[in-house]
């Protein structure tokens, strides 16, 4: 019981110690494959359609009405 509690404590404490990302390593993190948005043109179009349909809802930062004429 004490060993498992000690192991859990060590794992929790060690998980907070993340390594510092060096400036020259940031290029690897900014790779295109790490992007959630694989197809930006299609994503922008779908976001525009969403804004047009949900124009009355608001709170998304878009202006205009639900007609899609913004």
Residue frames as qw, qx, qy, qz and C-alpha x, y, z in Angstrom:
[[0.000, 0.886, 0.464, 0.000, 0.00, 0.00, 0.00],
 [0.290, -0.828, 0.101, 0.469, 2.75, 2.42, 0.94],
 [0.449, -0.165, 0.590, 0.651, 4.79, 1.53, -2.16],
 [0.261, 0.578, 0.653, 0.414, 1.89, 2.19, -4.50],
 [0.112, -0.947, -0.270, 0.136, 1.14, 5.49, -2.76],
 [0.403, -0.643, 0.312, 0.572, 4.80, 6.48, -3.01],
 [0.424, 0.117, 0.670, 0.598, 4.89, 5.50, -6.70],
 [0.142, 0.794, 0.548, 0.221, 1.77, 7.54, -7.44],
 [0.247, -0.909, -0.058, 0.331, 3.22, 10.54, -5.60],
 [0.446, -0.398, 0.478, 0.643, 6.49, 10.32, -7.54],
 [0.349, 0.385, 0.682, 0.514, 4.66, 10.05, -10.87],
 [0.011, 0.907, 0.419, 0.041, 2.42, 13.04, -10.07],
 [0.320, -0.833, 0.124, 0.434, 5.35, 15.18, -8.96],
 [0.458, -0.222, 0.586, 0.631, 7.49, 14.19, -11.95],
 [0.359, 0.597, 0.640, 0.325, 4.71, 14.96, -14.44],
 [0.026, -0.966, -0.194, 0.169, 4.88, 18.63, -13.49],
 [0.367, -0.651, 0.413, 0.520, 8.53, 18.84, -14.52],
 [0.753, 0.595, 0.266, 0.090, 8.29, 19.30, -18.24],
 [0.628, -0.137, 0.221, 0.734, 11.50, 20.04, -20.16],
 [0.094, 0.755, 0.007, -0.649, 12.04, 23.56, -21.44],
 [0.718, 0.552, 0.366, 0.212, 11.59, 23.90, -25.20],
 [0.421, -0.407, 0.248, 0.772, 14.65, 25.49, -26.73],
 [0.344, 0.672, -0.032, -0.655, 14.18, 28.12, -29.46],
 [0.225, 0.417, -0.740, -0.478, 15.72, 25.91, -32.14],
 [0.101, 0.127, 0.986, -0.042, 13.37, 23.04, -31.19],
 [0.382, 0.469, 0.406, -0.685, 10.23, 25.10, -31.74],
 [0.362, 0.378, -0.550, -0.651, 10.50, 24.51, -35.47],
 [0.170, -0.027, -0.980, -0.097, 9.61, 20.86, -34.88],
 [0.122, 0.426, 0.741, -0.505, 6.56, 21.82, -32.83],
 [0.338, 0.581, 0.047, -0.739, 5.39, 24.24, -35.53],
 [0.118, -0.090, 0.863, 0.483, 5.40, 21.55, -38.21],
 [0.492, 0.016, -0.308, -0.814, 2.35, 21.44, -40.50],
 [0.540, -0.130, -0.820, -0.140, 1.56, 17.90, -39.47],
 [0.207, -0.223, -0.710, 0.635, 0.94, 19.13, -35.91],
 [0.267, 0.005, -0.030, -0.963, -1.85, 21.42, -37.12],
 [0.407, 0.301, 0.774, -0.381, -5.45, 20.47, -36.31],
 [0.525, 0.693, 0.133, -0.476, -6.59, 22.23, -39.46],
 [0.640, -0.065, 0.634, 0.430, -5.36, 19.99, -42.29],
 [0.311, 0.463, 0.560, 0.613, -7.23, 21.80, -45.08],
 [0.098, -0.372, -0.303, 0.872, -7.46, 25.52, -44.25],
 [0.228, -0.003, -0.405, -0.886, -9.51, 26.46, -47.34],
 [0.469, -0.349, -0.754, -0.299, -12.20, 23.87, -46.64],
 [0.372, -0.417, -0.638, 0.529, -12.15, 24.73, -42.97],
 [0.003, 0.214, 0.068, -0.975, -12.64, 28.44, -43.70],
 [0.369, -0.147, -0.557, -0.729, -15.54, 27.63, -46.03],
 [0.494, -0.404, -0.770, -0.002, -17.21, 25.38, -43.44],
 [0.260, -0.363, -0.458, 0.769, -16.71, 28.06, -40.80],
 [0.162, 0.057, -0.200, -0.965, -18.35, 30.59, -43.13],
 [0.474, -0.282, -0.691, -0.466, -21.31, 28.25, -43.66],
 [0.442, -0.402, -0.706, 0.380, -21.57, 27.73, -39.91],
 [0.096, -0.256, -0.220, 0.936, -21.56, 31.49, -39.35],
 [0.299, -0.078, -0.420, -0.853, -24.26, 31.98, -41.99],
 [0.534, -0.350, -0.730, -0.245, -26.51, 29.33, -40.50],
 [0.533, -0.521, -0.545, 0.384, -25.92, 30.29, -36.89],
 [0.224, 0.431, 0.013, 0.874, -25.87, 34.07, -37.44],
 [0.463, -0.676, -0.181, -0.544, -28.63, 34.67, -34.95],
 [0.833, -0.386, -0.333, 0.218, -26.76, 32.78, -32.28],
 [0.033, 0.920, -0.237, 0.310, -23.76, 35.12, -32.03],
 [0.628, -0.685, 0.368, -0.019, -20.87, 34.97, -29.57],
 [0.901, 0.100, 0.261, 0.331, -18.54, 33.60, -32.25],
 [0.345, -0.535, 0.235, 0.734, -16.91, 36.88, -33.24],
 [0.280, 0.262, 0.656, 0.650, -18.57, 37.03, -36.65],
 [0.216, 0.362, 0.167, -0.891, -20.60, 39.95, -37.91],
 [0.344, 0.066, -0.598, -0.721, -23.66, 39.97, -40.10],
 [0.734, -0.039, 0.248, -0.631, -26.93, 38.12, -40.18],
 [0.678, -0.052, 0.732, -0.043, -27.94, 34.60, -41.07],
 [0.703, 0.653, 0.096, -0.264, -28.23, 35.31, -44.81],
 [0.831, -0.025, 0.315, 0.457, -24.55, 34.68, -45.55],
 [0.421, 0.821, 0.156, 0.353, -24.00, 38.13, -47.04],
 [0.429, -0.869, 0.134, 0.206, -21.31, 39.26, -44.61]]
